[in-house]
Amino acid sequence: MIWSKEETLSRAEMEQLQLSRLQETVARVYEKVPYYRAKMQEKGLTPNDIHSLADLRKLPFTTKQDMRDTYPFGLFAVPKDELVRIHASSGTTGKPTVVGYTRGDLETWTDCVTRIACMGGATTKDVAQICFGYGMFTGAFGLHYGLEQLGAAIVPSSTGNSEKQLMFMQDFGTTLLVATPSYALRLAEVAQGMGINPKTDLHIKTALVGSELLTDAMREEMHAVWGKDVRITSNYGMSELMGPGVSGECLEHCGMHINEDYFIPEIIDSETGEVLPAGEKGELVITCIKKEGLPLIRYRTKDVTRLFYEPCACGRTTCRMENPSGRSDDMLKIRGVNVFPGQIEEVVLSVEELGPHYEIIVEREGYTDKLTVRVELNKETDSFAELQRIENVTRNKLKVVLGLDAKIRLESPNTLQRFEGKAKRIKDLRKKQ
Amino acid sequence: MVTKQISVFIENRKGRLGEVLDVLKSGGVNIISMSLADTAEYGLLRIISDKPQDGRAALSAAGFSSMLTDVFILKIPHEPGALQQILRVIADEELSVEYMYGLSAGGNEASIVVKMSDLAKADEVFAKHKIQTLCYSDLI
């Protein structure tokens, strides 16, 4: 089922809609967001300079650093009292990235996710269990309201406690699973350990996976454990833009359809900032053209992908993006959570009993990511209690900043490698495992 | 009277203990007694030696996290209940032991190394109860 008529507009109709929304958005941020006005004035631009979609490339980029510089509400285009929801995601260092929604934004968001759920085969009859963390993270709430609008019955089971998740699945007859691909695999593993066969004892027909890259290998593995007929689609989004619902895969499995009437995608060369032609690989840049609270202009997602504009066999005409093949920055995805090495560095530097050097090791144990941070002890001690305290302080600080549990490995001074050029402090062993 | 003990932090890694002993050997440090306590990831090696200052300096120069700690070496009769009696005194005087390990035993006497929570008070208590403490010269 195709949820909205905007998903099947002709290219000319879509471009016309995009242009009028872009012009409105640019005029609004120019008027309401001093930060954007200043950036545009620096380039000698006014909203009147946007005559066509091609003029989009004249506009300045927005980066995570801009959000950090204007923390928390500096890029918002509405007064705070018009907001009805605030979420946050990890910043590169220090303060998180804050996003806010007006009532209209929540409707837009819900609509975007409903479309993506339909693309992935969700129906009103589904019992949808949402195994994303409910909290400041946008993932769970996005899928929750989108599927609810569609008419599915929501089981907001959140993350953790896999045995209980499986009990609900079995007892409620859950048919649709929302999770990260690695958690979907982990659940199947736990089920087998409990003597539950996911293929015959559970009733999952559809899996909407996101918040983490779905590789072909993972999709195959998911079919192997959940059944070959389960419909598995990935979806894409990020809280800065809205949350999940920016794009999603249809059952043709030929890329993720971008909700183009809300988001204009561009692909740029991440070094030069030049816009690349359709089909070429580069960094995805998104402009929000229907958002009220936080309408980001040319937001650099740092995700590397390609765009295709040919209409899809599913009937949709919206532009499709490939599953991102990497990042143009050093962000890591660990258990579906965005982690920037800078955040870890900041914590390490803040613990005075530790030296400034560190190494981040990410491994996969079974289907679960494991984060280990090696640090050097900078305090002489004869007490296990003190060593334990240093470990706990570091682990707790990391937990606050990352929202993830990490293992701390204390080492002697001068154990970790020193770098003269660009430091290589990250060992991501998951790719090889 | 307190004695200087060398405490060294070592990761649980193959050959790491050997490296510490190499450093001490090169420094001409003779080990009189030692204790190695460990967790899953790391351990603390505690050493009574003839040259604690030299040993510690050599270890620091070799990049080990080490320090000198004041401990007591107590002389106790080599008979059932002797250690129990000392611990009773320590408890009654509201002192506590952070850790202890054996040092030597021979003939009618044994000695143990104890790290006390309160050094000054421990010194008084040991004197008051006539618990004999030793130093290096008594050991070599």
Interface residues (C-beta under 8 A of the other chain):
Chain A: L377 K379 E380 T381 D382 S383 F384 L387 R409 L410 E411 S412 P413 N414 T415
Chain B: Q5 S7 F9 I10 E11 A37 T39 E41 Y42 L44 R46 G63 F64 S65 S66 M67 T69 E98 K115
